[in-house]
Amino acid sequence: MRKKYDIIWNMSLICPWDCSICCVDAINVKVRGNKVKIVSEGLTRNDTVERNRQMTIYDQALKERQSRKLEASLEDKIKILDNLEGIEFEIDFSGGDPLVCSENLEVIKYGAQKYSKENFAVTTTGAGLAKIKPEELIPYISKLEFTYDNTDEEFDLVRPRGYNNQNLRRAIIFARNGIKVKALTPLSKRNIAGSKLRLLYENLNKAGIEEVELMRYFPVGRGFGKVEEIPTREDYKRAIDIFKEMESNYGTPKVKLQCALKVLYADNTSENPCELYRKSLGITAKGFLLTSAWAIGPRGQPLDDIFVLGNLIEQPIVELLKGDKVKTYEDRLDENFGHCKIFAYLNSKKENSFDKLFDITDPLYIGRENE
């Protein structure tokens, strides 16, 4: 049976928001008088360019970064899509916020015309959705996804004010226009309380959102090392139970579990729930193909060279999937069956990078064999 990959493509890191736990260390863009301020490297580096009022600040920031080879050009993005021929795939166009940069809509349209809209989804924010009409996007994607992990009533130290509220308000507009909309809810210490989770679910229900995916908090990207945000195993199970109870009472949204959480309820262990390389891949803003979209270091770079299979601007994916690293993955994937390999890598004390990846050191999994 031919393998089908779920691919998260961070097609640009440009973003209007500066969340302190951003898993890709997105590039925050702001206006300061007659300047465009481009904030990068963990929000520690500030570059400014003279504002060009003939284009948006996000397009201007993207052009600036492209001129320094920090992000793929429009032509390169088209090459990436062309180089996906030969495999079965679904792509989630993500970022940053892919919709704040106008050229990215051209890329999405090209992809839908070359393959099929059923191959494509977009994960965006309310800021990106505010810049586009439903009829401009819906013909080219099969699903829209957005993050919703705290309610408007709650002040959140890791999200800018209005982030979650605007995401939900704008997503409602697209849901009402017939596109399938899914909320992504990373679970962390700051939102794990039962009262918050119930309000989150109720708000999604009232908004008419079809599906919510509960996600594990990954301390990667700008959130690298911030392990104080990570819930306990019991916290995760309690949160999932609350959402399942709400689903039973309300009907929608339907509750889905990210691969990294499925191990908590894996009655059938015949298939490894960790999807790294086996089912999922990532593409960076520079076109690098990763064995996991979560393999991002503290300054937006790949977490380790072992996760990099090559560059899709330069080579077709069918060639990259024949490389030496691929054989190592295929031979060793089940060594730490069930363990999330990102967490195994981050928690391992071993010296060899591949040995870290396949170590039995995922805190969520340890102890499950005794249940």
Secondary structure, DSSP 8 states (H G I E B T S, - for coil): ---EEEEEEE---EES---TT-TT--EEEEEETTEEEEEETTTTEEEEEE--TTS-HHHHHHHHHHHTTSS--HHHHHHHHHTTTTSEEEEEEESS-GGGSTHHHHHHHHHHHHS-GGGEEEEE-HHHHTTS-HHHHGGG-SEEEEE--S-TTS--SSS-TTHHHHHHHHHHHHHTTT-EEEEEEEE-TTT-SHHHHHHHHHHHHHHT--EEEEEE----GGGTT-GGG---HHHHHHHHHHHHHHHHHH--SEEEE-HHHHGGG-S-TTS-S--BTTTEEEE-TT-EEES-TT-B-TTSSBS-GGGEEEETTTS-HHHHTTSHHHHHHHHHTTTTTTS-HHHHHHH---SSHHHHHTSS--TTTTTGGG-
